[in-house]
Amino acid sequence: MKKVFCTSLVAATFVFTASAYSADGVYISADVGMALAEDADMGVEGDPFELSTEFDSGLAVTGAIGYRLGSFRMEAEVGYQENDLDEWSAFGVGVPLKGDMNATSFLANGYYDFANSSRFTPFVTAGIGMANVEINDLAIPGSGLQPTSDDDTVFAWQVGAGVSYAVNANFDLEVKYRYFMTDDLEFSDGVYVDSPSSHNIYLGMRYTF
C-alpha cells in the first residue's frame, strides 16, 4: 500500500510539475536584441556591375500576440530592426557609406515547444509575412552627392530556435535566435538589393493570461 501511495505521489508530482510550466491560452510577448545584417549585393537594373554592401550591427525589437495549445503556438508579430550602412566594396576596395537600412515586418509565426518537466523549454519557430524595408540618407561622405532614400514592401520569412525559462505558470523569459530574410528590394530609380538578411539574437518575455 505504501509503495502504491509513493508511486501515485511521484506521478502526481510529475503531472503537476509538467502542467505548472505549460500554461495554455492567449499570450503577449516582447523581445529586444541585436541584428547582425549580412552583406548584400546592390546594383542597378540592366548593369552587370554590383557592389557588396556591408552593415554595422544594429537593434532588433519585436512584439507579438498569440495562442498556446499544448506544444504548439501561433502568433501575429510586429518587428523592427535597423542597421547603419558601413561601406560599399568591390575588387577588394571599400568606400565608406552613411545612412541606414531598417525593416518593419508583419509576420505570422508558428512554434513547437519541446515540453518537459523542467522549467526550461527548448523550441523551434518559423514565420512568413511582409516587410517594409527602407534605405535612409544613403550617401558617400565627401562625394558632394545628395543623400538618397527609398523603400520597398516585399515578402519576408524567418526561422529560428531558442529556449524559454518558466518563472511561473504564466510568465516566461526567453533567449532566441532567428534568421530573417526578405525578397529582393527594387527601388524607384532602378536600384536593387539582393535578398537582404540578418542573424538576430533576442532576449524576451512572454506572459500567458
N, C-alpha and C positions, 0 to 999 in steps of 0.2 A: 504494500500500500504506500509505504514511504517512497519507494522507488518510482511508482506511478505518479505520485504527487510532485516529486522533484522533476521528473521528465516533463510534466504538464507545466510546471512553473518556468522551466527553461524555454519551452516552446512559446508560452505566453509572453515571456520577456522578449524573445526574438521578434515575434509578431508586432509587439508594441514598439520596439525599437525601430523596426523597418518602417512602420506606418508613421511614427512620430517625425521622421525626417523625409516624408514623401507626401506632403500636403497637395491635394488636387484643388483645382479651381482657377479663378481668374487671378492673374498676377501683373505687376508692373515691374519694369527693370530699368536700370540706368548704368552706363559704362563710360569710363574715361580712360584714354590710353595714348599710345604712340603709333603714328602711321609712318611706316618705312616704305616710301614710294620707290618702285623700281624705275630704272632708266627707261625712257620711251622714245621711239623714233618719231621725229617731226619732219614734215616736208610740205611741198606744195603739189597739188594735183597736176599730173602731166609732166612733172620734173622728177627724174630718177634719183636725184641727189637728196639724201636725208641726213639730218643732224640728230645725234643722240642727245636727248635732254636729260640732265641729271637734276635731282631734287634733294633738298635737305629733309631730315626727319621732321615730322610735324605732329600736330594734335589730332586726335580722333575721339569723337563722343557719339553715343547712341542713347536712344530712349525707346522703350517698347511696351506694348500691352499684349498679353497673351493668355492662353489657357493651357493648363496642365491636366492630363488624364493618364495616370499610371506612369509609364516610362516615356510617354510622348508629350511633346509640347509644340504648339503652333502660336506664332505671334506676328504682329504687324510692327515694323521697326522704322524709325526715322534716324538717319545717321548723318554726321557731318565730319569731314576731315579736310585739313589744309596743309599744304607743303609749299615752302618757298622754293622758287626756281634757283638753281645753283649755277649751272653752266651748259652751254652747247659744246659738243666736241665732235670732231671728225678727223680721221687720219692722225690721231694722237695729239691733236691741237685743241685746246679748250678756250672758250670765250665766256667770261663771266656774264651772268644774267641778273636782272632784277625782276621782281614780280612774284606772283604765287599762283598755284592751281588749287582749287577747292572743289569738293564734290558733296552735294546734298542728295542723299539716297533715300528711297522708299522701297523697302523690301518685305516680302513675306518669308519668314524663316520657319524651318522645322528643326526639332531637336529630338535626339534619342538619349535618354538618361540611363546609364548602366547602374540601376538601383541596387543597393546592398544594405547591410545592417549598420554600416558606419555612417558618420556624419559627412564623409567625403563621397561625392558622386561624380565620376567622370562622365563626359557627354561628347557627342559629335553633333554637328549642325551644318545645314546648308540653306541657302536662301536665293531668291530671284526677285527682280523688280526693275526699277528705273532709277537713273541718277542724272541730275543736272550738274554738269562739270563746267566750271568757269576758269578761264585764264585771265588774271587781272594785272594790268600795268606791266605787261611784258616789255622789257627794254634792255638794250646793251649799254652799260654805263660808258659815258664819254663819246658815244657814237653820234650824238646830235639828233637821232631818230626819235620821233614821238612815241611814247608808250602806247601799246595796243591792248585791248581787252575784247573778249568774246566768250560765248558759251554754247553748249550743245546738250541736248537731253537724249540719253541713249539707254539701251538695255544694260543691266548690271546684275552680277551674281557674286556669291561668296560661299566659301566652305571653311570649316574650322573645327576646333576641338577645345576642350577645357575641362576644368573641374570646379565643382561648387562645394562649399562648406556650409552645412546647416547650423546656423546659430541656434535656431529653434524650429518648430514645425512650420513656421510661416516666413522666416527671414533667412535668406542665403547670401553668402558672399561668393564671388566668382572670379576666377582667372581664366581668360580665354584668348585663343589665337584665331585669327581669321585671315584668309587670303581673299582679297577683294579685287574685282576686275570689271571693267566696262568694255563695251564695243568701241570701235574706232571713233574718234571725235572728228567731226567735219565742221569747219568754221566758214563764215560767210565770204571770206576773201580767198577761199581755196586751200587754206592751210589745214592740215590734218595731223592727228596724233594717233599712232598705232596703239590700240588697246592698253591704256594706262592701267596699272595695277599696283597693289601695295600689300605688304605684310603688316597686319595690325595686331597689337598686343594690348589687352584691356584688363583693368580691374573694375569690378562692378558689384552691384547688389540686385537682389530680386525679392519682392515682397508678395506673398500669396494671401489673398483675402479669405 
